[in-house]
Amino acid sequence: MIGWRKGVKLVLSLILVLGLVLLGAYFYLEQQLSENSGLRQAQIFKIAKGQSAMQVLTSLKKQGVTLNGPAFKVLFKLRPHLAKFKAGTYEILPSMNRGQILQVFISGKEKLYSISLVEGLRWRDWMLQLQSHPQLIFDDKTVKTIAALESDLPSQSLEGWLLPDTYHFADGSNASLVITMAHQNLQLVLDEAWQNRALDLPYHSAFEGLIMASIIEKETGIAQERPRIAGVFVNRLNKNMRLQTDPTVIYGLGNDFDGDIKRKDLRTPTPYNTYVIKGLPPTAIAMASQLAIQAAFQPQATEELYFVAKGDGSHQFSLTLQEHNRAVRQYQLKIK
């Protein structure tokens, strides 16, 4: 009887010791997760496809993250979900503890990079920017995406068909992702502007309004002036007057433009020279911002037909040719 009781006490003691050992092990592993990473500054860390959790830890250690390899090996056995890292590029911060770093890898929330595509630039300018971005891939897939988009456009070109904005993406993304996002955003803005356009506009399609928006974009960098400039251009089209806007001439000259527009340039016939042709040029001449698009479809009601640059980024607007000539003498020729 006494031996039986001693056996029970021994078993209970062993269970208690084992429980204490397991509890201690549990708290030790938890402590390993909550410990500071040891990083002194933010670092970019890449996990390749097929890389095991232990291989990732080895790479982390090389980058300065202090780890107890055997402890984490046990941890991954006990909690397999902690070892399910997703391939990608991540940013790890000094403020993160070890567990938080693992959670970042598990979540797949990669570090996002950005590219700012600025209004007023041409498609070829944007393409060079996309090609040179170190975190973007510009390859045959990109070229095919561009060709597919252009084949569905009335201009057969992406000129004007991408919305200026800052776009975010993960490292190693294809440039086609940014191009597609920018095109879809442009379509949304253009469709809404067309649906809510002012009455009696001289455009037969949203595309013509987009062409106008690109001209407005190139004519001024002052947001407040865009609707007023749009009003002048709309008035000229309604009166069957030539637009006579320098940016279209420059676009038509292409690589022949040397940075200084001359009288002979204004007389050189191209499909874009609005001193020679009537109406709008055949395509947009730049990427137009949302503000320029809105101005093209909601121009300011005015009877003005002329404007001239004042030299400070703004313009002097005129109702008559006589007023305009006076403004030209004052602001362009500096004759008082």
Rosetta silent file (secondary structure, phi, psi, omega in degrees, C-alpha in Angstrom):
SEQUENCE: MIGWRKGVKLVLSLILVLGLVLLGAYFYLEQQLSENSGLRQAQIFKIAKGQSAMQVLTSLKKQGVTLNGPAFKVLFKLRPHLAKFKAGTYEILPSMNRGQILQVFISGKEKLYSISLVEGLRWRDWMLQLQSHPQLIFDDKTVKTIAALESDLPSQSLEGWLLPDTYHFADGSNASLVITMAHQNLQLVLDEAWQNRALDLPYHSAFEGLIMASIIEKETGIAQERPRIAGVFVNRLNKNMRLQTDPTVIYGLGNDFDGDIKRKDLRTPTPYNTYVIKGLPPTAIAMASQLAIQAAFQPQATEELYFVAKGDGSHQFSLTLQEHNRAVRQYQLKIK
SCORE:     score description
SCORE:     0.000 S_00000001
   1 L     0.000  -43.365 -179.207    0.000    0.000    0.000 S_00000001
   2 H   -67.677  -38.345  179.382    2.807    2.346    0.965 S_00000001
   3 H   -64.485  -34.650  178.809    4.720    1.470   -2.234 S_00000001
   4 H   -65.405  -43.040  179.741    1.673    2.342   -4.338 S_00000001
   5 H   -63.974  -40.500  178.284    1.417    5.757   -2.721 S_00000001
   6 H   -63.481  -36.267  179.075    5.106    6.400   -3.285 S_00000001
   7 H   -64.979  -42.028  179.004    4.641    5.453   -6.956 S_00000001
   8 H   -63.226  -44.285  179.694    1.767    7.883   -7.361 S_00000001
   9 H   -61.814  -38.234  179.857    3.789   10.654   -5.700 S_00000001
  10 H   -65.065  -43.598  178.691    6.727    9.883   -7.988 S_00000001
  11 H   -63.217  -44.439  179.787    4.547   10.046  -11.098 S_00000001
  12 H   -62.723  -39.577  178.875    2.965   13.295   -9.938 S_00000001
  13 H   -64.430  -42.078  178.435    6.395   14.722   -9.209 S_00000001
  14 H   -63.407  -41.291  178.383    7.610   13.735  -12.670 S_00000001
  15 H   -62.835  -41.816  179.995    4.512   15.294  -14.250 S_00000001
  16 H   -63.724  -45.305  179.593    5.091   18.450  -12.243 S_00000001
  17 H   -62.642  -44.701  179.240    8.748   18.605  -13.238 S_00000001
  18 H   -61.670  -41.001  178.606    7.872   17.938  -16.876 S_00000001
  19 H   -62.600  -41.577  179.109    5.194   20.621  -16.731 S_00000001
  20 H   -65.896  -37.813  178.046    7.644   23.087  -15.258 S_00000001
  21 H   -64.035  -46.392 -179.805   10.182   22.195  -17.936 S_00000001
  22 H   -64.747  -39.671  179.083    7.611   22.649  -20.695 S_00000001
  23 H   -64.578  -42.409  178.192    6.388   25.881  -19.128 S_00000001
  24 H   -63.278  -41.287  178.258    9.935   27.138  -18.889 S_00000001
  25 H   -63.271  -40.377  179.810   10.585   26.121  -22.474 S_00000001
  26 H   -60.827  -48.675 -178.813    7.387   27.899  -23.551 S_00000001
  27 H   -66.878  -32.997  178.137    8.383   31.132  -21.812 S_00000001
  28 H   -64.944  -44.446  179.757   11.919   30.830  -23.164 S_00000001
  29 H   -66.506  -39.125  177.178   10.641   30.504  -26.734 S_00000001
  30 H   -62.804  -38.412  178.638    8.237   33.392  -26.189 S_00000001
  31 H   -64.605  -36.593  178.301   11.150   35.420  -24.875 S_00000001
  32 H   -61.016  -37.363  179.525   13.106   34.588  -28.026 S_00000001
  33 H   -72.951  -35.601 -175.084   10.291   36.079  -30.116 S_00000001
  34 H   -85.819   -8.784  179.431    9.932   39.205  -27.978 S_00000001
  35 L   -65.028  148.652  175.704   13.671   39.951  -27.861 S_00000001
  36 E   -61.255  146.328 -176.186   14.962   42.997  -29.741 S_00000001
  37 L   -70.035  -26.098 -177.143   16.270   42.152  -33.192 S_00000001
  38 L    91.725   -2.030  178.973   19.611   43.828  -32.645 S_00000001
  39 L   -70.026  143.080  177.211   19.315   45.919  -35.804 S_00000001
  40 L  -101.757  -18.577  177.829   20.791   49.389  -35.654 S_00000001
  41 L  -151.962  162.072  179.650   19.124   50.715  -38.808 S_00000001
  42 L   -61.996  143.414 -179.842   16.379   49.794  -41.254 S_00000001
  43 E  -136.615  150.117  173.606   17.355   47.161  -43.771 S_00000001
  44 E   -93.175  129.894 -177.193   15.924   45.703  -46.955 S_00000001
  45 E  -128.110  130.472 -178.258   15.666   41.919  -46.764 S_00000001
  46 E  -110.375  133.744  172.958   14.825   39.595  -49.649 S_00000001
  47 E  -110.485  120.723 -178.862   13.342   36.118  -49.377 S_00000001
  48 L   -83.614  156.530  176.128   13.808   34.035  -52.515 S_00000001
  49 L   -61.744  134.873  177.812   11.280   31.499  -53.753 S_00000001
  50 L    84.924   -2.942 -179.088   11.930   28.066  -52.240 S_00000001
  51 L   -75.104  130.001 -178.606   14.092   29.427  -49.423 S_00000001
  52 L   -76.354  164.438 -179.685   13.516   27.525  -46.160 S_00000001
  53 H   -62.369  -40.408 -179.336   12.793   29.213  -42.854 S_00000001
  54 H   -68.737  -34.793  175.742   16.180   28.182  -41.432 S_00000001
  55 H   -64.964  -37.447  177.140   17.954   29.522  -44.521 S_00000001
  56 H   -63.436  -43.777  179.497   16.131   32.804  -43.993 S_00000001
  57 H   -62.517  -37.971  177.450   17.299   32.925  -40.374 S_00000001
  58 H   -62.098  -42.154  178.476   20.885   32.317  -41.493 S_00000001
  59 H   -66.218  -38.686  178.401   20.603   35.237  -43.910 S_00000001
  60 H   -61.184  -42.538 -179.093   19.070   37.401  -41.181 S_00000001
  61 H   -61.255  -37.744  178.934   21.967   36.645  -38.886 S_00000001
  62 H   -65.653  -26.598 -179.491   24.408   37.770  -41.583 S_00000001
  63 L   -92.273    6.643  173.259   22.536   41.086  -41.754 S_00000001
  64 L   103.910    3.628  177.759   22.887   41.673  -38.024 S_00000001
  65 L   -85.843  121.528 -177.997   19.735   40.142  -36.532 S_00000001
  66 L   -79.752  126.051 -175.818   20.683   38.197  -33.389 S_00000001
  67 L  -139.745  148.401  171.942   19.049   34.760  -33.326 S_00000001
  68 L  -101.637   97.180 -174.022   19.256   31.512  -31.397 S_00000001
  69 H   -51.906  -53.598 -178.982   19.148   29.002  -34.253 S_00000001
  70 H   -58.559  -40.327 -179.722   18.320   25.831  -32.234 S_00000001
  71 H   -62.520  -42.653 -179.671   15.565   27.621  -30.297 S_00000001
  72 H   -72.009  -28.270  176.323   13.903   28.811  -33.502 S_00000001
  73 H   -63.581  -42.722  176.169   14.255   25.358  -35.032 S_00000001
  74 H   -65.209  -43.419 -178.807   12.215   23.971  -32.127 S_00000001
  75 H   -58.675  -42.666 -179.617    9.806   26.898  -32.396 S_00000001
  76 H   -66.962  -28.752  176.896    9.148   26.177  -36.078 S_00000001
  77 H   -71.150  -41.793 -178.536    8.438   22.541  -35.192 S_00000001
  78 H   -75.978  -33.576 -179.164    5.949   23.526  -32.512 S_00000001
  79 L  -129.141   79.251 -175.446    4.373   26.359  -34.533 S_00000001
  80 H   -56.543  -27.978 -177.634    4.739   25.503  -38.223 S_00000001
  81 H   -64.593  -24.803  179.932    2.776   28.601  -39.283 S_00000001
  82 H   -71.589  -13.630 -178.505    5.681   30.780  -38.084 S_00000001
  83 H  -101.470    3.675 -177.158    7.897   29.230  -40.761 S_00000001
  84 L   -89.694   71.652 -179.488    5.557   29.895  -43.691 S_00000001
  85 L   -79.167  147.378  176.552    7.431   32.861  -45.131 S_00000001
  86 L  -101.856  136.715  178.358    6.380   34.407  -48.430 S_00000001
  87 L   -62.427  143.521  178.928    8.980   35.267  -51.046 S_00000001
  88 E   158.971 -174.583  179.283    9.463   38.977  -51.553 S_00000001
  89 E  -113.033  122.814 -173.491   11.339   42.131  -50.571 S_00000001
  90 E  -123.932  155.231  173.510   10.731   43.423  -47.057 S_00000001
  91 E  -108.303  121.239  176.841   11.824   46.330  -44.916 S_00000001
  92 E  -109.829  138.450 -170.715   12.799   45.377  -41.365 S_00000001
  93 L  -113.872  152.939  178.054   13.164   48.114  -38.756 S_00000001
  94 L   -59.513  -27.725 -178.347   15.235   48.464  -35.557 S_00000001
  95 L   -73.869  -12.725 -178.080   11.973   48.961  -33.622 S_00000001
  96 L   -83.423  138.386  169.707   10.790   45.447  -34.547 S_00000001
  97 E   -86.579  178.360 -174.666   11.383   42.498  -32.272 S_00000001
  98 H   -61.783  -41.787  179.833   12.149   39.062  -33.700 S_00000001
  99 H   -62.766  -39.749  179.227    8.524   37.943  -33.656 S_00000001
 100 H   -66.078  -35.079  176.460    7.384   41.054  -35.490 S_00000001
 101 H   -63.599  -43.549  178.387    9.995   40.436  -38.180 S_00000001
 102 H   -62.027  -39.629 -179.888    8.652   36.901  -38.649 S_00000001
 103 H   -62.886  -35.323  176.953    5.104   38.274  -38.872 S_00000001
 104 H   -62.714  -44.415 -179.455    6.181   40.604  -41.678 S_00000001
 105 H   -66.024  -36.619 -179.925    7.581   37.638  -43.618 S_00000001
 106 H   -69.920  -38.830 -175.577    4.428   35.596  -42.988 S_00000001
 107 H   -68.324  -28.149 -176.737    2.099   38.434  -44.023 S_00000001
 108 L    76.082   12.387  179.627    3.754   38.922  -47.409 S_00000001
 109 L   -79.730   90.689 -175.831    3.458   42.702  -47.001 S_00000001
 110 L   -73.128  159.460  172.605    6.398   43.686  -49.132 S_00000001
 111 L   -67.228  133.167  179.837    8.098   47.058  -49.111 S_00000001
 112 E   -99.970  136.340  175.106    6.495   49.252  -51.734 S_00000001
 113 E  -104.489  170.024 -176.591    8.494   51.471  -54.027 S_00000001
 114 E  -140.400  159.682  172.465    7.085   54.374  -56.012 S_00000001
 115 E  -140.168  131.703  179.750    7.399   56.285  -59.232 S_00000001
 116 E  -102.757  113.980 -179.808    6.001   59.771  -59.803 S_00000001
 117 E   -99.214  115.673 -166.926    4.821   60.317  -63.361 S_00000001
 118 L   -92.744  141.727  177.343    4.526   64.061  -63.890 S_00000001
 119 L   -64.673  151.405  177.025    1.917   65.924  -65.935 S_00000001
 120 L    90.679  -14.709  177.119    3.026   67.756  -69.048 S_00000001
 121 L   -86.992  162.090 -179.746    5.623   65.177  -70.049 S_00000001
 122 L   -90.586  166.276  178.751    5.330   63.017  -73.153 S_00000001
 123 H   -58.673  -39.957 -178.584    4.892   59.269  -73.320 S_00000001
 124 H   -65.634  -30.223  176.187    8.512   58.835  -74.456 S_00000001
 125 H   -68.460  -43.834  178.620    9.676   60.742  -71.355 S_00000001
 126 H   -63.859  -40.505 -178.109    7.622   58.486  -69.114 S_00000001
 127 H   -61.591  -42.122  177.189    8.880   55.364  -70.898 S_00000001
 128 H   -62.319  -38.095  179.295   12.495   56.350  -70.215 S_00000001
 129 H   -66.467  -41.553  178.095   11.603   56.908  -66.570 S_00000001
 130 H   -65.866  -41.370 -178.809    9.959   53.481  -66.330 S_00000001
 131 H   -65.801  -30.568 -174.608   12.897   51.802  -68.065 S_00000001
 132 H   -93.718   -5.724 -178.653   15.440   53.360  -65.708 S_00000001
 133 L   -71.021  124.653 -173.595   13.645   52.651  -62.407 S_00000001
 134 L   -65.735  -21.659 -178.641   15.812   50.132  -60.500 S_00000001
 135 L   -99.235    4.001  179.178   12.848   48.272  -58.953 S_00000001
 136 E  -111.118  147.794  175.423   10.875   47.862  -62.198 S_00000001
 137 E  -105.349  124.343  177.747   11.316   45.304  -64.963 S_00000001
 138 L  -118.053  104.670 -173.612   10.869   46.612  -68.501 S_00000001
 139 L  -140.125 -160.286 -178.627   10.977   43.652  -70.896 S_00000001
 140 H   -60.630  -34.881  177.928    9.113   41.899  -73.713 S_00000001
 141 H   -61.765  -40.789  178.643    6.050   41.531  -71.481 S_00000001
 142 H   -63.447  -45.600 -179.145    6.005   45.303  -71.040 S_00000001
 143 H   -60.976  -41.095  179.624    6.327   45.875  -74.786 S_00000001
 144 H   -67.031  -38.684  177.156    3.433   43.486  -75.475 S_00000001
 145 H   -62.225  -44.797  178.856    1.253   45.234  -72.882 S_00000001
 146 H   -60.321  -46.268 -179.069    1.975   48.600  -74.490 S_00000001
 147 H   -62.070  -40.288 -179.867    1.176   47.248  -77.967 S_00000001
 148 H   -65.836  -41.953  178.942   -2.099   45.715  -76.745 S_00000001
 149 H   -65.639  -45.365 -176.738   -3.209   48.964  -75.095 S_00000001
 150 H   -64.816  -32.900 -178.065   -2.259   51.097  -78.099 S_00000001
 151 H   -65.701  -22.270 -179.269   -4.143   48.836  -80.530 S_00000001
 152 L   -95.879    0.893 -176.464   -7.412   49.675  -78.727 S_00000001
 153 L  -100.733  145.334  179.982   -6.858   53.448  -78.715 S_00000001
 154 L   -62.833  -26.127 -179.254   -8.086   55.858  -81.397 S_00000001
 155 L   -90.634   -9.153 -176.524   -4.651   57.474  -81.534 S_00000001
 156 L    57.101   27.300 -179.975   -2.791   54.128  -81.670 S_00000001
 157 L  -152.429  150.162  178.307   -0.438   55.664  -79.113 S_00000001
 158 L   -81.697   -0.118  179.321   -0.332   55.972  -75.318 S_00000001
 159 L   -55.917  118.037  178.633    0.348   59.706  -75.636 S_00000001
 160 L    86.346   -9.739 -171.530   -2.081   61.363  -73.236 S_00000001
 161 L   -97.722   14.552  177.172   -3.688   58.075  -72.177 S_00000001
 162 L  -124.535  138.152 -175.232   -1.944   57.670  -68.793 S_00000001
 163 L   -88.942  123.932  176.649   -2.893   59.631  -65.688 S_00000001
 164 L   -60.851  131.148 -179.457   -0.088   61.534  -63.929 S_00000001
 165 E  -176.248  178.641  172.007    0.239   60.360  -60.330 S_00000001
 166 E  -101.432  124.200 -176.546    2.543   58.546  -57.911 S_00000001
 167 E  -112.907  141.526 -175.643    2.270   54.779  -58.335 S_00000001
 168 E  -113.641  147.053 -176.387    3.382   52.142  -55.816 S_00000001
 169 E  -162.006  161.965  177.530    4.655   48.626  -56.471 S_00000001
 170 E   -84.296  157.526  178.155    6.787   45.832  -55.045 S_00000001
 171 L   -57.667  135.440  178.796   10.406   45.295  -56.021 S_00000001
 172 L    84.526    7.512  176.828   10.714   43.356  -59.265 S_00000001
 173 E   -69.735  150.807  176.469    7.266   44.336  -60.561 S_00000001
 174 E   -79.048  140.836 -179.729    6.847   44.576  -64.297 S_00000001
 175 H   -59.042  -22.134  178.224    6.489   48.115  -65.637 S_00000001
 176 H   -60.831  -27.996  177.690    3.306   46.921  -67.354 S_00000001
 177 H   -62.736  -46.928  179.925    1.662   47.001  -63.897 S_00000001
 178 H   -66.164  -43.847 -179.057    2.263   50.761  -63.566 S_00000001
 179 H   -61.183  -44.245 -179.509    1.280   51.429  -67.181 S_00000001
 180 H   -64.912  -43.344  178.442   -1.963   49.493  -66.795 S_00000001
 181 H   -60.994  -45.400 -177.879   -2.839   51.264  -63.524 S_00000001
 182 H   -64.482  -37.121  179.317   -2.130   54.679  -65.042 S_00000001
 183 H   -70.238  -43.615  178.856   -4.240   53.877  -68.109 S_00000001
 184 H   -62.671  -40.448  178.341   -7.180   52.576  -66.065 S_00000001
 185 H   -64.374  -39.379  178.160   -7.071   55.665  -63.836 S_00000001
 186 H   -63.620  -43.641 -179.453   -7.052   57.917  -66.895 S_00000001
 187 H   -60.334  -41.737  179.530  -10.053   56.107  -68.354 S_00000001
 188 H   -62.974  -46.481 -179.690  -12.014   56.580  -65.121 S_00000001
 189 H   -65.055  -43.524 -177.660  -11.229   60.309  -64.949 S_00000001
 190 H   -67.219  -42.450  179.492  -11.919   60.836  -68.661 S_00000001
 191 H   -61.951  -42.566  179.515  -15.211   58.906  -68.612 S_00000001
 192 H   -66.086  -41.535  179.548  -16.469   60.905  -65.645 S_00000001
 193 H   -63.430  -40.143 -179.755  -15.424   64.202  -67.238 S_00000001
 194 H   -66.519  -40.782 -179.958  -17.168   63.267  -70.491 S_00000001
 195 H   -66.855  -30.108 -176.774  -20.375   62.283  -68.681 S_00000001
 196 L  -108.599   23.881 -175.836  -20.417   65.573  -66.762 S_00000001
 197 L   -68.832  156.659  176.301  -19.210   67.851  -69.570 S_00000001
 198 L   -69.715  161.701 -179.915  -20.563   71.320  -70.168 S_00000001
 199 L   -76.140  153.896  172.070  -23.098   71.893  -72.923 S_00000001
 200 L    61.464   35.347  173.973  -22.165   72.925  -76.466 S_00000001
 201 L   -80.337  146.619 -176.605  -18.517   71.878  -76.349 S_00000001
 202 L   -84.762   35.071  178.851  -16.850   71.587  -79.773 S_00000001
 203 L  -110.370  136.551  176.860  -15.734   67.981  -79.128 S_00000001
 204 L   -90.754   -9.928 -178.280  -17.154   64.998  -80.962 S_00000001
 205 L  -158.229  165.994  175.421  -15.696   62.535  -78.463 S_00000001
 206 H   -62.637  -32.661  179.347  -13.986   62.229  -75.107 S_00000001
 207 H   -59.460  -42.122  178.562  -10.760   61.673  -77.038 S_00000001
 208 H   -64.847  -36.232  175.904  -10.950   65.184  -78.518 S_00000001
 209 H   -65.264  -34.670  177.400  -11.458   66.564  -75.019 S_00000001
 210 H   -67.109  -38.896  175.852   -8.355   64.676  -73.917 S_00000001
 211 H   -60.194  -45.748  178.254   -6.368   66.263  -76.750 S_00000001
 212 H   -60.614  -42.090 -179.623   -7.575   69.661  -75.582 S_00000001
 213 H   -59.929  -38.794 -179.607   -6.609   68.817  -71.987 S_00000001
 214 H   -66.461  -34.933  177.674   -3.062   68.010  -73.068 S_00000001
 215 H   -68.934  -43.198  177.735   -2.762   71.414  -74.784 S_00000001
 216 H   -59.123  -42.014 -179.627   -4.110   73.167  -71.685 S_00000001
 217 H   -59.169  -41.104 -177.440   -1.568   71.251  -69.587 S_00000001
 218 H   -77.330  -20.285 -175.586    1.314   72.491  -71.717 S_00000001
 219 H   -82.810  -24.890 -178.105    0.097   76.093  -71.799 S_00000001
 220 L  -153.228  148.480  174.071    0.130   76.777  -68.070 S_00000001
 221 L  -105.532    2.722 -179.488    1.381   75.440  -64.781 S_00000001
 222 L   -95.778  114.162 -172.969   -1.025   77.588  -62.762 S_00000001
 223 H   -57.055  -39.818 -175.814   -4.024   75.485  -61.775 S_00000001
 224 H   -64.694  -25.102 -175.896   -6.406   78.441  -61.467 S_00000001
 225 H   -84.193  -16.013 -172.560   -5.796   79.463  -65.086 S_00000001
 226 H   -58.089  -47.958  178.616   -6.606   76.120  -66.684 S_00000001
 227 H   -61.945  -33.793 -178.597  -10.410   76.616  -66.959 S_00000001
 228 H   -71.236  -42.503  176.415   -9.874   80.136  -68.346 S_00000001
 229 H   -63.439  -39.861  176.120   -7.386   78.946  -70.974 S_00000001
 230 H   -59.203  -40.778  179.151   -9.827   76.155  -71.827 S_00000001
 231 H   -61.231  -40.830  178.134  -12.498   78.807  -72.298 S_00000001
 232 H   -62.775  -48.258 -178.005  -10.311   80.717  -74.770 S_00000001
 233 H   -63.883  -40.246  178.256   -9.560   77.594  -76.816 S_00000001
 234 H   -63.798  -41.644  177.779  -13.210   76.515  -76.856 S_00000001
 235 H   -60.315  -42.271 -178.641  -14.224   80.003  -78.034 S_00000001
 236 H   -66.163  -41.506  178.219  -11.667   79.854  -80.855 S_00000001
 237 H   -64.661  -42.337 -179.873  -12.856   76.416  -81.993 S_00000001
 238 H   -63.974  -26.514  179.145  -16.480   77.527  -81.907 S_00000001
 239 L   -95.985    7.976 -179.995  -15.575   80.509  -84.103 S_00000001
 240 L    61.767   30.578  175.894  -13.578   78.301  -86.495 S_00000001
 241 L   -92.136  150.140  175.025  -10.383   80.128  -85.532 S_00000001
 242 L   -69.471  146.313 -179.060   -7.028   78.359  -85.450 S_00000001
 243 L   -68.744  -37.009  177.685   -5.798   77.556  -81.950 S_00000001
 244 L    50.467   57.985 -179.709   -2.329   78.984  -82.682 S_00000001
 245 L  -116.653  126.912 -173.484   -0.693   77.421  -79.647 S_00000001
 246 H   -59.464  -39.792 -177.247    3.098   76.965  -79.530 S_00000001
 247 H   -57.534  -31.941  178.210    3.197   73.618  -77.645 S_00000001
 248 H   -69.925  -36.403  177.943    1.498   71.857  -80.566 S_00000001
 249 H   -63.006  -47.186 -178.766    4.093   73.287  -82.963 S_00000001
 250 H   -60.628  -42.965  179.472    6.915   72.096  -80.729 S_00000001
 251 H   -62.724  -41.235 -179.459    5.399   68.610  -80.470 S_00000001
 252 H   -66.666  -28.593  178.608    5.061   68.419  -84.245 S_00000001
 253 H   -73.653  -25.548  178.506    8.714   69.350  -84.731 S_00000001
 254 H    60.303 -131.455 -178.432    9.798   66.417  -82.581 S_00000001
 255 H   -69.935  -11.803  179.048   13.567   66.001  -82.413 S_00000001
 256 H   -77.467  -13.287  179.960   14.017   68.927  -84.817 S_00000001
 257 L   -75.817  125.101 -174.963   13.020   71.385  -82.102 S_00000001
 258 L  -100.168   12.103  178.641   16.179   72.996  -80.734 S_00000001
 259 L    97.173   -8.053 -179.357   14.611   74.668  -77.708 S_00000001
 260 L  -132.312  107.866 -178.159   13.898   78.007  -79.407 S_00000001
 261 L   -74.660  131.688 -175.186   10.695   78.338  -81.416 S_00000001
 262 L  -117.130  167.003  179.653   11.177   80.484  -84.527 S_00000001
 263 H   -58.615  -39.844 -179.155    8.893   82.163  -87.060 S_00000001
 264 H   -64.536  -30.163  177.581    9.743   79.528  -89.660 S_00000001
 265 H   -65.400  -37.805 -179.844    8.613   76.845  -87.194 S_00000001
 266 H   -67.466  -22.196 -179.203    5.211   78.493  -86.974 S_00000001
 267 H   -99.211   -7.424 -178.402    4.933   78.275  -90.763 S_00000001
 268 L   -77.186  117.679 -177.302    6.240   74.703  -91.098 S_00000001
 269 L   -70.475  126.024  167.890    3.284   72.416  -91.894 S_00000001
 270 L  -142.245  163.093  177.820    2.879   69.392  -89.628 S_00000001
 271 L   -61.692  -13.188 -175.892   -0.310   67.624  -88.480 S_00000001
 272 L  -106.891   -5.710 -176.172    0.257   69.322  -85.118 S_00000001
 273 L   -79.100   98.938 -176.086    0.969   72.893  -86.210 S_00000001
 274 L   -78.791    3.587  167.712   -2.159   74.726  -85.047 S_00000001
 275 L   -84.421  -18.101 -178.159   -0.937   77.894  -86.732 S_00000001
 276 L  -106.703  -46.734 -178.047   -1.457   76.034  -90.016 S_00000001
 277 L   -88.197  158.170  171.407   -4.252   73.522  -89.356 S_00000001
 278 L  -100.322  150.898  179.307   -7.726   74.285  -88.095 S_00000001
 279 L    82.756 -160.877 -176.683   -9.176   72.393  -85.190 S_00000001
 280 L   -87.990  153.831  172.660   -7.353   70.016  -82.884 S_00000001
 281 L   -68.095  169.654 -172.820   -4.171   68.069  -83.658 S_00000001
 282 L   -72.388  -22.267  179.378   -4.591   64.306  -84.284 S_00000001
 283 L  -141.806  172.538  171.432   -3.429   63.157  -80.832 S_00000001
 284 L   -64.707  158.755 -178.978   -2.669   64.473  -77.379 S_00000001
 285 L  -113.077    0.268 -179.610    0.693   66.198  -77.059 S_00000001
 286 L  -171.257  172.990  173.797    1.417   65.326  -73.411 S_00000001
 287 L   -83.197  123.994 -175.699    0.067   63.600  -70.333 S_00000001
 288 L   -98.644  138.586  177.543   -2.713   65.732  -68.895 S_00000001
 289 L   -74.457  167.774  177.111   -3.487   66.005  -65.189 S_00000001
 290 H   -60.784  -36.664  178.914   -6.941   65.497  -63.750 S_00000001
 291 H   -64.508  -40.133  179.325   -7.232   69.287  -63.326 S_00000001
 292 H   -68.061  -37.933  178.412   -6.463   69.881  -67.003 S_00000001
 293 H   -65.077  -44.541  178.362   -9.007   67.238  -68.040 S_00000001
 294 H   -61.454  -39.593  179.154  -11.648   68.804  -65.832 S_00000001
 295 H   -64.356  -39.653 -179.025  -10.873   72.220  -67.320 S_00000001
 296 H   -62.862  -34.152 -177.083  -11.227   70.899  -70.873 S_00000001
 297 H   -97.939  -11.034  175.754  -14.716   69.576  -70.154 S_00000001
 298 L  -133.706   64.397 -177.115  -15.790   72.418  -67.822 S_00000001
 299 L   -68.921  154.991  176.671  -14.194   75.534  -69.368 S_00000001
 300 L   -69.532  134.999  177.767  -14.718   78.940  -67.850 S_00000001
 301 L   -72.190  115.982 -177.102  -17.505   80.870  -69.518 S_00000001
 302 L  -155.474  161.497  174.778  -15.772   83.815  -71.190 S_00000001
 303 L  -105.651    7.566 -177.979  -15.714   85.761  -74.452 S_00000001
 304 L   -68.935  145.779 -177.783  -11.928   85.995  -74.453 S_00000001
 305 L  -125.360   -4.701 -174.192  -10.096   84.828  -77.577 S_00000001
 306 E  -142.415  154.731  168.182   -6.441   85.514  -76.789 S_00000001
 307 E  -154.272  154.150  178.973   -3.840   85.172  -74.071 S_00000001
 308 E  -140.397  143.434 -179.353   -0.117   85.842  -73.832 S_00000001
 309 E   -67.717  136.504 -178.194    2.467   84.748  -71.276 S_00000001
 310 L   -93.220   -6.441  178.420    3.452   87.499  -68.844 S_00000001
 311 L    96.504   -8.146  179.550    6.797   85.949  -67.969 S_00000001
 312 L  -115.069   15.269 -178.093    5.909   84.948  -64.419 S_00000001
 313 L    97.539  -17.790  179.192    3.969   81.792  -65.282 S_00000001
 314 L   -99.646  178.079 -176.879    0.646   83.611  -65.625 S_00000001
 315 E  -131.422  153.978  171.459   -1.087   85.024  -68.716 S_00000001
 316 E  -100.543  123.530 -177.359   -2.732   88.216  -69.871 S_00000001
 317 E  -101.179  146.302 -176.628   -6.133   87.486  -71.424 S_00000001
 318 E  -138.049  149.733  177.723   -7.764   89.646  -74.098 S_00000001
 319 L   -86.637  -35.785 -173.761  -11.125   89.947  -75.791 S_00000001
 320 L  -122.498  162.561  178.402   -9.903   91.505  -79.025 S_00000001
 321 H   -65.091  -34.771  179.088   -6.890   91.268  -81.302 S_00000001
 322 H   -62.413  -46.693  177.574   -6.121   94.916  -80.599 S_00000001
 323 H   -62.076  -40.998 -178.725   -5.946   94.260  -76.855 S_00000001
 324 H   -63.380  -42.366  179.936   -3.876   91.149  -77.487 S_00000001
 325 H   -63.849  -36.159  176.313   -1.338   93.024  -79.620 S_00000001
 326 H   -64.584  -41.408  179.804   -0.912   95.577  -76.856 S_00000001
 327 H   -65.564  -38.021  178.217   -0.323   92.741  -74.372 S_00000001
 328 H   -62.816  -44.212  179.707    2.240   91.150  -76.707 S_00000001
 329 H   -63.575  -37.521 -177.432    4.130   94.450  -76.955 S_00000001
 330 H   -73.824  -46.513 -170.760    4.068   94.840  -73.184 S_00000001
 331 H   -98.437  -27.493 -178.390    4.923   91.332  -72.041 S_00000001
 332 L   -99.904  -46.984 -178.044    6.776   89.752  -74.968 S_00000001
 333 L   -91.333   -9.850  179.203    8.459   92.654  -76.763 S_00000001
 334 L    59.758   36.378  178.554    8.808   94.741  -73.575 S_00000001
 335 L  -104.681  121.676 -179.361    7.543   97.855  -75.399 S_00000001
 336 L  -100.478    0.000    0.000    5.553  100.222  -73.187 S_00000001
